[in-house]
Amino acid sequence: MKKNDPEKSTNQLDQTLTRGVEAILPDKDSLAKLMSQKKIRLYLGIDPTGALLHLGHAIVLRKLQQFAQLGHEVILLIGNGTVKIGDPSGRDESRPVLTDQEIEKNWQNWKEQASTILDFNNITIKRNGDWLDKLAYADIVRLLAKTTVQQLLERDMFQQRMANNQPIYGHEIIYPLLQGYDSVVMDVDLEIGGNDQTFNMMMGRTLQKIYNNREKWVLTTPLIEGTDGRKMSQSYDNFVALTEPANDMYGKLMSIPDELILKYFKLLTDVARDELEAMQQAIKSGENPMNFKKKLALTITNDLHSESQARQAQQYFETTVQEGGLPNKIPEVKLDSTELIVLDLLKLCQPEESNAQLKRLCQQGGVKLMPQDEKLLDPNQKINFDDQQVIKVGKRNFYKLQLN
């Protein structure tokens, strides 16, 4: 029988509790001691709102997977009860209420995206609607009695709303209490989440002490900046989706600011610490960051797709962006006529995109005829296209126009 390597286990535990971690409350050492003594129960709660998952979400998902790989009891909690209220985190207004059908559809979509990182064979799925929906009036009153309105209003976004004379609804105030109650029902040792969830998770720590008379730890993960250096967000259109096609994923990663290369390596890859330190020294000494950015893009694309797709994406980037050429394989778009309005042509190329987005892309110079590199700036212009003509849409998408 193969014996466990104590040193290796200690290193894995240390990595799990340090890399990609912003804070552990009340402290890291006491949690590490507990984890060395027993398998702990921990969870990550998600409210299935139908959002597109991106690399910003990957940080906490990777952390959850690391605990599962260490053999701990890992729970992914679907907030089908709390999502009906809506967490006001990062928002200055109340969220819309979702139906049960919308929640389930969103969850299936979320699971499909998250499976690029999570192995659901080692993760228990629970739904907090199973207990929150059963709370009686007396139960909710008792829960509300565990804290004060002043404590609940300490949350930063509530303070911001009051300062801006914006409304705070009663159901939003109790959201942290209901999320905290999840910790009580599941009787967990640890909750993990993004740093924007600290208030809610600490409420669970408070309730765990009151109801179950025991400790609960909180582990927060940091936020990450997007391709333009601002917080990664769909609203900024600076994100890299977990299900991004390999070519687009690689290309977007190549567009991040140089100063984010090491942060991306640290938070989104398993590249060893000593290798990261060597990279940092090399960049400081003047080595071209492009080499390390290529390694980063290849590593992340490989992790979320496959090695062959990552290699092909790298070759595609080098051919189309660095060398200014055309890719070997270009999808064909069938045309009934070679005379078309530019916007109509773009809709044939990218039917999933909105007219507004395609018009904006066109007006910003993002649509070109190749290989002459001629910009098509007017989306309403009627143009005669040649058979076998190639059009470039955005930074990385090429289409060959073929007459039926």
Helices and strands as residue ranges (DSSP letters): H 6-18, E 23-25, H 28-37, E 41-46, H 55-69, E 73-78, G 82-84, H 100-114, G 120-122, E 124-127, H 129-132, H 137-144, H 149-152, H 156-163, H 170-173, H 175-186, E 190-194, G 195-197, H 198-212, E 217-221, H 246-253, G 258-260, H 261-268, H 273-284, H 289-304, H 307-317, I 318-322, E 332-335, E 339-341, H 342-349, H 355-363, E 367-370, E 374-375, E 382-384, E 389-393, E 397-403
